[in-house]
Amino acid sequence: MAINKLVSIKEAILSASEDMGFDLTRDKPTFAMWAVRAEKDIGSYYSYKRKRVVITIKGCIAELPSCAAYLKGVLIGDQGCDCGELFNDFYSWGYGSNVSQQEVGLTVLTSTLDAPSFTLAGTRYEIQDNSIVFASNLDGQKVTVEYLGLEEDCDGFVMINENHIPAIIEFIMWKFCIRSRFSPIKMELGDIMMHQKEYFRLASDSRALDAELTPLEREACVSMLMDATGGFGLNVGSSLNW
């Protein structure tokens, strides 16, 4: 089973500049912007890391970290950042003695940050502009949030799945060719279309590889779908690959 590592998006930027024989000194910010745009377009749940943060509410707003992409859960109060088991128990509704149903609130699991409104400890809230906006003033109170967010390297560049690099390289080349239409040295329309087509092909391949099931995930699917008493089942070695 292949291991898909997280690598810096810098690798795609440098590879694209080398393939084009282009001096990256001047256009590095532009290439970086294109690379991040391509990564967002490709998208991958497996590019994100599970993180937790304690946020102080200002008025009725709890601002989420800028790297947040998926909001997993919200707990009332300062539960600390080392509270993974608490969130796990909460997701499974296995409330312990130190967690009551009145003290915690839950969003839809892996809901995107444009999700509809939810209820937290009796208070309505919704996600707006990368912030949790409560229906009432909770100024000074704290919430503990678990989310999935992008990782960054020591230079502040986004970390991406290693298999996304070829697609991002093609995206940078495609955008560079488009920009050349407004410069003295113009790229042919055929070259532009070639890079565009190749990007879409590689982006689709990247998404497919991201979604490939591991043996354990395949067995989990089998356990959910197989019902011997109902007369149907699914072979663990089948080609199920959602």
N, C-alpha and C positions, 0 to 999 in steps of 0.2 A: 504494500500500500504506500503510495507516494505521500510525502510530507510536504505540505504547502506552507512555506515559511513566510513570515512578514519581513519585508525588506524596505529600505528607504526609497521613496519615489524619486530620489536623486539618481538612482541607477537608470531609470527610464529616461530621465532628462539628459544625462551624460551620454547614454547610448544613442539617443536620437541625434544629438549634436555631432557625435563621432561619425554616424552613418551618413550625415549630410555634409561632413567636412566643414562644419560651421563653428565659428568662434563664439563660445557661449558667454563670454565676458559681458557683452552689452545686453543680450536678450535673455539672460538667465531668469529674471523675474517673469517675463512673458512666457517662457517655456514652462516654468513652474506653475503658472496660472493655468495654462492649457492642460498640463498633466493632472492637476487636481480636478479640473472640469471633466476630464476623461474618466478618472477614477470614480467620481460621483455618478457619471452616466453608466458605467459598468455596474457599480454597486456590488456589495457583498456583505452579508451578515457576518461572515467569518473573518472580515478584516477588522472587526471591532473587538475591543476588550471590555470585559465586565468591570465597572468601576463604581465606587460609592463616594458620596460627598455629603457633608452636613452643611445646609444652607440656612442662613438667617433671613427670615422674611422681612422685607421692607414694605411697609404699608400692607398691600395685599399681593405683592409680587415676590416670588422666589426665583431669582435668575439662575438658569442652568449653565454649566460650563460650556464654553464655546465649541468644544470638541464633541459634545453630546449628539448622538444620532437617533438612538432609540431609548425611550423611557420605560424601564421595567417595573419599578415599584417605588412607593413613597410611604415612609413611616413618620408618624408624628413624633417630634422631640429629637434630641441629640442622642442617637443610638451608637455613635462612633462609626468610624469607617471600617472597622474590623468586625462587621456584623453579618457576614455572609450566611451563617447558619440561621440567623433570625429571619432573613429574607426568604431562605429556602423553606423554612417552616411555614412562613406566611403564605407563600405561593401554593403550598399543598394544604392550606387551611389547617395545619397542625399547630394550633395555638398552644404555646407553653404557658407555664405559670406566670412568666414575666411579660407576656403579651396577651392583651385582651382584644376582643373584636372592636371595642370602642376606642382603642388607642391607636389603631393602625388603619391605613387606607391603601387601596390597591388600584393601579391603573390596569388597562389591558396589557398583558404581557407583550413585550417587544412592539408596543405601539409607536408609530412614528410621531415626530414632534408636531404634526398637524392634526393630532387626534382630537375627537370631540371631548365634551366635558365629562367629568367623573365626580365622585363624592369621596371626600377624605374626612373621616371622623365627623360626619354630618355636615361638612362644609363643601359646597360645590366649588369645583375648580376646572380650568381648562388650560390648554397649552397655547400660548401666543408668543410669537417672536422669541423663541428659545427661552421662554420663561413659564413658570407655573403661576397662573393668575387665579387667586381665590376670590370667591364671591363676597367675602367679608374681610374687614381689616384685622390682620393677625400680626401686626407690626411687632418685631422683636422676638417672636416665637421661632422655633427651629424645626426643620424637617430633615430627615435623612433620606437621601435619594439614591437609588441604584439605577444605573443607566449603562448603555453600550456606547462607547466613544472611540474615536480614532486615536491611535497611538502616534507619537511624533518622535523623531530621532533627536540627537543632541543639538542639531542645528535648526530644529523647528520644522523639518520636512515631514510630511505625512508618511506613515508606514502603510504599505499595501501588500496584498498577496503577490507572491513571486510570479505567479502565472499571468498576472495582469500586465507585466512589462511589455510584451510584444504589442498588445493592443494600444497601450499608451504611447509607445514610440510612433505607431502609425497615425495616431490622432495628432501628435505634434507635427509630424510631416505634412499631414493633410492641411492643418491650419496654417503652417508656414507657406505652403504652396498657394493657398488662397490669398494670403497677405502679399505674396509676390506679384499678384495681379495689379497691385497699386504701386509697384516699384519699377525702375528702368528694366530690370531683368525679370521677365514674366515667365511663369511656368505654363506649359501647355494645359489646356482644359482636360485632355486625356490623362495627364499625370495626376491632376487634382482628383478626378473621378476614380482613378486607380487606387489612390491612398484612401479615399473615402470608403470605397467598397471593401478594401482590405481591413480597414478599422472595424467596420460593422461585423465582418466575418470573425475577426479575432476577439472582439468584444463578446460575441455570442459564445465562442469557444470558452472564454474565461468564465462566463456565467455558468456554463454547463459543468466545467471542472469544479467550480465552487460548490455546486449543488450535489456533487457525487457523494453517495452514501458510503459511510464506513461500514465494516461488518457489524459492529454493535448497533448502528443506526438501522441497518437492514433488519436485524433480528427484532428490534423494537417495533418496526413496521409490521413484521410478521405477527408478533404477539397481539397487535391491535386489530389486524385484519383477519386472522385465522380463527375460525369457530368450528371445531370438529362436530359439535352437536347440530350445527346448522347445515352441515353438509358441504362446506367450502373451506378452502385453505390456500396457503401460499408457500411455495418452496423457498427456503432461506437462500438458496443459490440462484433464484430467479433474477431476471434483469430489471427488477424494480429499481428505478433511479429517478425519483422525483426531484 
